[in-house]
Amino acid sequence: ECPSAFAPFLNDFFVKALDPPHTRIIKVDILVSLALEPAAIEAVLKELRTYIRSPDKKFVCASIRAVGRVAELARIVYDRHGQKSGSAVQERQTANRIALDCLYGLAVVTQAGDNKVVIGEAVC
């Protein structure tokens, strides 16, 4: 109910190589829930970029969906941050940059990918 209580432990929810498949999916969902501050958004997106290279296609699809959810959250988080700091325009530009970076990354996945399921997830 209160993801901000876990925000200081963000790195603890990064997926480890030995995590079982179901744990990986749960950790990705938790990471999205913890993307509540600008620094957390940057860290989560950086981490998700590494997950998209995984050979586990179900995990890759979950990671792609997570990128989209974090990009949506970025606008809300950066707008709120801009209102607090008095730099709303600059923060909105940062949120737009993040959204465009995510879109570019998904476009690269569709061009470089050979798995139809992964490409379909990136397009939807």
Backbone bond lengths (Angstrom), bond angles and torsions (degrees), N, CA, C in turn:
res aa  C-N    CA-C-N  psi(-1)  N-CA   C-N-CA  omega(-1)  CA-C   N-CA-C  phi
1 E - - - 1.447 - - 1.520 112.22 -
2 C 1.317 118.43 -30.07 1.460 121.81 -175.31 1.536 109.61 -126.15
3 P 1.353 116.50 78.92 1.460 118.44 -175.96 1.522 114.04 -62.73
4 S 1.330 117.74 -24.39 1.465 119.13 -178.46 1.526 111.71 -62.93
5 A 1.321 117.76 -23.23 1.459 120.56 177.87 1.531 111.54 -66.38
6 F 1.333 116.03 -24.12 1.466 120.62 -179.25 1.525 112.89 -98.37
7 A 1.329 117.56 -4.95 1.470 121.69 -176.95 1.533 113.49 -53.71
8 P 1.340 119.76 -39.36 1.471 118.30 178.68 1.529 113.74 -64.17
9 F 1.310 116.78 -15.13 1.464 121.56 -177.26 1.532 112.01 -105.94
10 L 1.315 116.84 23.72 1.463 122.50 -176.82 1.530 111.65 -50.21
11 N 1.318 117.44 -48.97 1.471 121.02 -177.12 1.524 112.81 -61.94
12 D 1.315 117.17 -25.46 1.462 120.04 179.19 1.528 111.78 -68.19
13 F 1.329 116.53 -18.66 1.460 120.49 -178.91 1.522 112.74 -98.41
14 F 1.336 117.78 4.20 1.457 120.16 173.43 1.519 108.29 -66.52
15 V 1.300 116.61 142.12 1.464 122.22 -177.64 1.522 109.58 -71.74
16 K 1.317 114.77 133.38 1.468 122.33 177.17 1.532 108.92 -99.91
17 A 1.304 116.78 154.83 1.463 121.95 -177.29 1.531 112.34 -58.52
18 L 1.312 117.47 -32.41 1.462 120.48 -176.89 1.529 114.19 -93.33
19 D 1.325 117.80 3.05 1.468 120.07 177.56 1.524 109.88 -65.25
20 P 1.342 117.17 136.97 1.468 119.43 176.00 1.534 110.31 -66.10
21 P 1.329 117.14 157.80 1.472 120.82 -176.04 1.534 114.72 -53.95
22 H 1.311 118.08 -43.50 1.472 119.17 -178.41 1.531 111.40 -68.01
23 T 1.314 116.90 -32.72 1.466 121.06 177.45 1.522 110.50 -68.00
24 R 1.319 116.59 -36.98 1.464 120.87 178.55 1.534 110.65 -59.71
25 I 1.310 116.55 -46.04 1.471 121.28 -178.64 1.528 110.03 -63.41
26 I 1.311 116.78 -43.23 1.466 120.94 179.69 1.525 110.44 -63.65
27 K 1.322 116.97 -42.58 1.463 120.20 179.62 1.535 111.30 -63.38
28 V 1.316 117.60 -37.70 1.468 120.46 177.40 1.531 109.60 -61.64
29 D 1.327 117.15 -44.53 1.473 120.48 177.79 1.527 111.41 -61.68
30 I 1.311 116.37 -40.15 1.471 120.23 178.88 1.525 110.31 -65.30
31 L 1.317 117.11 -42.35 1.466 120.04 179.18 1.527 111.08 -58.94
32 V 1.317 116.97 -41.58 1.467 119.73 177.79 1.524 109.96 -62.34
33 S 1.315 116.94 -41.90 1.468 120.90 179.97 1.520 112.37 -64.55
34 L 1.323 117.09 -25.76 1.463 121.14 -178.00 1.534 112.94 -91.62
35 A 1.311 117.58 -1.25 1.473 121.23 179.77 1.527 109.03 -80.56
36 L 1.330 115.45 71.25 1.466 121.72 -173.63 1.520 114.12 -110.40
37 E 1.317 116.37 -6.49 1.464 121.95 -179.74 1.523 107.95 -134.25
38 P 1.338 117.87 155.38 1.468 119.59 -179.32 1.531 114.18 -52.90
39 A 1.309 118.13 -43.97 1.466 120.36 -179.40 1.527 111.01 -64.12
40 A 1.313 116.82 -37.79 1.465 120.84 179.11 1.527 110.74 -67.65
41 I 1.319 117.05 -38.43 1.465 120.18 178.32 1.524 109.83 -61.60
42 E 1.307 116.73 -46.47 1.464 120.64 179.24 1.529 110.66 -60.55
43 A 1.325 117.15 -44.43 1.472 121.34 -178.61 1.526 111.49 -65.41
44 V 1.328 116.31 -43.04 1.466 120.18 -178.57 1.528 110.33 -66.39
45 L 1.324 117.74 -44.36 1.463 119.67 179.14 1.524 111.66 -63.60
46 K 1.309 116.72 -39.15 1.469 120.18 177.16 1.528 110.32 -61.42
47 E 1.312 116.21 -42.43 1.468 121.14 179.50 1.529 110.83 -67.23
48 L 1.322 117.09 -42.61 1.467 120.56 -179.57 1.529 111.45 -62.61
49 R 1.323 116.70 -32.52 1.473 119.66 177.51 1.524 111.19 -58.59
50 T 1.316 116.58 -36.95 1.470 119.00 179.79 1.532 111.17 -73.12
51 Y 1.328 117.15 -31.55 1.464 120.52 -178.64 1.525 111.77 -68.55
52 I 1.314 117.39 -29.50 1.462 121.08 -176.16 1.530 111.08 -67.09
53 R 1.300 118.20 -16.25 1.475 122.24 178.31 1.532 112.56 -89.00
54 S 1.310 117.74 0.83 1.463 121.88 -176.97 1.530 111.27 -67.13
55 P 1.332 117.58 148.71 1.465 120.10 174.86 1.541 112.73 -75.49
56 D 1.333 117.60 -14.65 1.464 122.46 179.42 1.530 108.70 -80.01
57 K 1.325 116.81 101.98 1.466 121.54 -172.47 1.538 112.66 -65.48
58 K 1.314 117.86 -34.25 1.466 119.96 177.57 1.538 110.00 -64.55
59 F 1.305 116.10 -40.58 1.467 122.19 177.22 1.523 110.55 -66.12
60 V 1.325 116.39 -40.68 1.464 120.61 177.82 1.525 109.98 -61.84
61 C 1.323 117.37 -44.48 1.471 120.72 179.10 1.529 111.47 -62.33
62 A 1.321 117.07 -41.49 1.468 120.71 177.03 1.524 110.59 -63.30
63 S 1.318 116.80 -37.49 1.460 121.51 179.57 1.525 111.01 -68.44
64 I 1.319 116.92 -39.14 1.462 120.97 177.59 1.526 110.37 -63.89
65 R 1.328 116.67 -44.43 1.480 119.74 176.49 1.523 110.54 -60.43
66 A 1.330 115.94 -38.67 1.467 120.60 179.63 1.527 111.34 -64.57
67 V 1.315 117.54 -38.36 1.471 120.58 177.40 1.526 109.58 -58.52
68 G 1.305 116.95 -44.50 1.464 120.77 178.56 1.516 112.60 -62.44
69 R 1.326 116.18 -42.10 1.467 119.74 179.83 1.521 111.59 -66.59
70 V 1.329 117.07 -39.61 1.467 120.56 178.79 1.533 109.92 -67.72
71 A 1.324 117.41 -38.58 1.468 119.84 177.89 1.533 110.26 -61.88
72 E 1.323 117.32 -38.73 1.470 120.77 176.10 1.525 110.75 -65.77
73 L 1.320 116.34 -43.55 1.464 120.74 179.37 1.526 111.98 -64.20
74 A 1.316 116.68 -32.16 1.464 121.13 -176.67 1.526 110.96 -56.61
75 R 1.308 117.30 -42.09 1.461 120.33 -179.13 1.534 110.13 -62.00
76 I 1.302 117.44 -44.52 1.471 121.05 -179.66 1.522 110.25 -65.16
77 V 1.324 115.84 -47.36 1.471 120.60 -177.11 1.525 110.87 -64.39
78 Y 1.324 116.65 -45.89 1.466 119.23 -178.04 1.526 111.64 -70.81
79 D 1.324 118.15 -32.86 1.470 119.94 174.62 1.524 110.11 -63.42
80 R 1.315 115.99 -45.74 1.472 120.06 179.04 1.532 110.47 -62.60
81 H 1.311 116.31 -42.44 1.461 121.35 179.79 1.532 109.86 -64.33
82 G 1.337 117.17 -39.74 1.457 121.55 179.24 1.511 112.84 -65.90
83 Q 1.332 116.81 -35.98 1.463 120.38 177.41 1.518 110.53 -66.91
84 K 1.321 116.65 -38.95 1.468 120.23 179.77 1.523 111.74 -68.83
85 S 1.331 116.33 -39.26 1.461 119.82 -173.86 1.524 113.32 -93.80
86 G 1.325 117.57 -9.30 1.454 120.80 -179.69 1.516 113.71 80.73
87 S 1.308 117.38 15.63 1.470 121.19 -179.72 1.528 110.36 -122.78
88 A 1.321 116.26 54.77 1.460 122.02 -173.93 1.525 112.55 -60.11
89 V 1.330 117.35 -42.49 1.463 120.22 -177.41 1.527 110.58 -65.39
90 Q 1.305 116.76 -45.56 1.467 120.88 -179.72 1.536 110.64 -63.61
91 E 1.318 117.01 -41.61 1.468 120.51 -179.63 1.523 110.86 -67.31
92 R 1.338 117.74 -37.22 1.468 120.49 177.55 1.531 109.82 -65.72
93 Q 1.334 116.83 -37.87 1.462 119.98 176.95 1.528 110.79 -63.50
94 T 1.313 116.39 -38.18 1.469 120.01 177.20 1.522 110.32 -64.64
95 A 1.330 117.60 -43.24 1.466 121.21 178.42 1.529 110.41 -63.03
96 N 1.316 117.16 -39.71 1.465 120.48 177.74 1.525 110.93 -65.43
97 R 1.342 117.25 -39.59 1.463 120.96 177.51 1.523 110.61 -61.78
98 I 1.321 115.60 -42.26 1.468 120.20 179.09 1.522 110.01 -61.85
99 A 1.328 117.22 -45.43 1.466 120.98 179.80 1.527 110.60 -61.16
100 L 1.334 117.09 -42.82 1.466 120.24 179.34 1.523 111.54 -67.07
101 D 1.330 117.69 -38.18 1.467 120.98 176.74 1.528 110.63 -62.50
102 C 1.323 116.33 -41.75 1.470 120.97 178.70 1.527 110.13 -64.28
103 L 1.325 116.16 -44.04 1.459 120.53 179.26 1.528 110.94 -62.28
104 Y 1.319 116.27 -42.87 1.463 120.41 177.60 1.540 110.51 -60.93
105 G 1.327 116.37 -44.63 1.462 120.18 179.01 1.510 112.31 -60.88
106 L 1.328 117.24 -40.20 1.461 120.27 177.98 1.525 111.02 -68.02
107 A 1.329 116.93 -35.02 1.466 119.92 176.72 1.524 110.33 -64.34
108 V 1.322 117.04 -39.40 1.467 120.95 177.76 1.532 109.99 -63.45
109 V 1.330 116.36 -40.94 1.469 120.06 178.74 1.524 110.15 -60.20
110 T 1.331 117.30 -41.40 1.468 119.42 -178.78 1.517 112.08 -68.42
111 Q 1.328 117.30 -32.49 1.465 120.19 -179.04 1.523 112.33 -79.96
112 A 1.321 116.55 -35.93 1.462 120.29 -175.65 1.524 112.83 -92.38
113 G 1.321 116.91 -17.94 1.459 120.36 -174.42 1.509 113.31 -76.43
114 D 1.322 114.75 151.89 1.453 120.16 177.17 1.529 111.58 -120.26
115 N 1.316 116.57 0.48 1.452 120.99 -179.64 1.526 108.40 -101.53
116 K 1.323 117.23 120.20 1.469 121.94 -175.58 1.523 112.73 -62.86
117 V 1.320 117.17 -34.92 1.469 120.65 179.59 1.515 110.60 -65.37
118 V 1.332 116.81 -45.23 1.465 121.62 179.94 1.523 110.33 -65.13
119 I 1.334 116.56 -43.72 1.465 119.69 179.01 1.527 110.09 -63.24
120 G 1.306 116.55 -41.17 1.474 120.55 178.31 1.510 111.67 -61.95
121 E 1.309 116.89 -39.15 1.480 120.89 178.69 1.518 110.24 -65.81
122 A 1.324 117.42 -38.94 1.460 120.95 -179.36 1.515 111.79 -69.34
123 V 1.316 117.41 -29.75 1.462 121.87 -178.06 1.524 111.59 -81.20
124 C 1.309 117.22 -35.02 1.474 120.28 -176.20 1.458 111.29 -72.37
